[in-house]
Amino acid sequence: MALSDAQKAQIRRHLGYPDVNREAHHDLEGAMDALSPEGEDIAIEILGQLDTLQTTHSTTWSRAGVERVEDVWFSPSDTVGMLGSERSRLVNDLANLLGVKPINGAAGFNSGVARRGA
């Protein structure tokens, strides 16, 4: 069973590769087509974990509380940082499986922290 086009698009997204001009990234495209059935199972499992992390990250970020009332500023909970670290680990695991490198900062979530005077 080969990876579906949707799964390949998810891999590109998580690794930071564009979905257009795919021929320019023949290393990734060839690697996705050359995966063994066992490798495909691992890639699909990692994609599922990344989707779960994305959902958890969105939920956690929306619940990040006000840490300080005077001169109000928001601080993401430690959970957001841990989710970003886990996402980086999974993205790197997926990249290693395919023998490519993530590009464009694909390995982590943007923390979105805004500080006064920044």
C-alpha positions in Angstrom: 0.0 0.0 0.0 1.5 3.3 -1.1 1.0 6.6 0.8 -2.0 8.4 -0.4 -1.7 11.9 -2.0 -3.3 13.4 1.1 -0.7 11.7 3.3 2.1 12.9 1.1 0.7 16.5 1.3 0.7 16.2 5.1 4.3 15.1 5.1 5.3 18.0 2.9 3.4 20.4 5.2 5.0 19.0 8.4 8.5 19.0 6.9 8.1 22.5 5.4 8.2 21.6 1.8 5.9 23.3 -0.7 3.1 21.3 -2.3 3.8 23.1 -5.6 6.8 22.4 -7.8 7.2 19.0 -6.2 9.7 18.0 -8.9 12.2 20.5 -7.3 12.3 18.3 -4.2 12.8 15.0 -5.9 14.7 13.7 -2.8 11.5 13.9 -0.7 9.2 12.7 -3.4 11.3 9.8 -4.2 11.7 8.8 -0.6 7.9 8.9 0.0 7.5 6.6 -3.1 10.3 4.3 -2.0 9.2 3.6 1.6 8.8 0.0 2.5 5.3 -1.1 3.8 6.7 -1.0 7.3 8.1 2.5 6.7 4.8 3.7 5.4 3.1 2.4 8.6 5.6 4.3 10.7 5.1 7.5 8.6 1.3 7.2 9.0 1.7 6.7 12.7 3.8 9.8 13.0 1.3 11.8 10.9 -1.4 10.8 13.4 0.6 11.9 16.3 1.4 15.2 14.7 -2.3 15.8 14.0 -3.1 15.0 17.6 -0.4 17.4 18.8 -1.7 20.2 16.5 -5.2 19.8 18.0 -3.8 19.8 21.5 -1.6 22.8 20.8 -4.6 24.8 19.4 -6.7 23.9 22.4 -3.9 24.6 24.9 -3.0 27.9 23.3 -6.6 29.1 23.4 -6.6 28.5 27.1 -3.3 30.2 27.9 -4.1 32.5 30.8 -3.2 35.9 31.9 -0.1 35.6 34.0 0.0 39.1 35.2 -2.8 41.7 35.5 -0.8 45.0 35.9 0.7 45.9 32.5 -1.2 42.9 31.1 0.9 40.3 29.2 0.1 36.8 28.2 2.4 33.8 28.8 1.8 30.4 27.2 1.7 27.6 29.6 4.7 25.2 29.9 2.4 22.7 28.1 2.7 24.8 24.8 6.5 24.6 25.0 6.4 20.8 25.7 4.1 20.3 22.7 6.5 22.3 20.5 9.4 20.1 21.7 7.4 16.9 21.0 6.4 18.2 17.5 10.1 18.9 16.8 11.0 15.4 17.8 8.2 13.9 15.6 9.1 16.0 12.6 12.7 15.1 12.9 11.7 11.4 13.2 9.7 11.7 10.1 12.5 13.5 8.3 15.0 10.8 9.3 12.7 8.1 8.1 12.6 9.8 4.7 16.3 10.8 4.7 15.6 14.5 4.3 15.8 17.6 6.4 12.9 19.7 7.6 13.0 23.2 6.0 11.7 26.7 6.9 11.5 26.1 10.7 9.0 23.2 10.2 10.2 21.5 13.4 8.4 23.8 15.9 5.3 25.7 16.8 5.4 29.5 16.8 5.0 30.5 20.4 3.4 33.8 19.5 4.7 35.5 22.7 4.4 39.2 22.6 6.2 41.3 25.2 6.0 44.9 26.0 8.6 47.0 24.2 9.4 44.1 21.8 
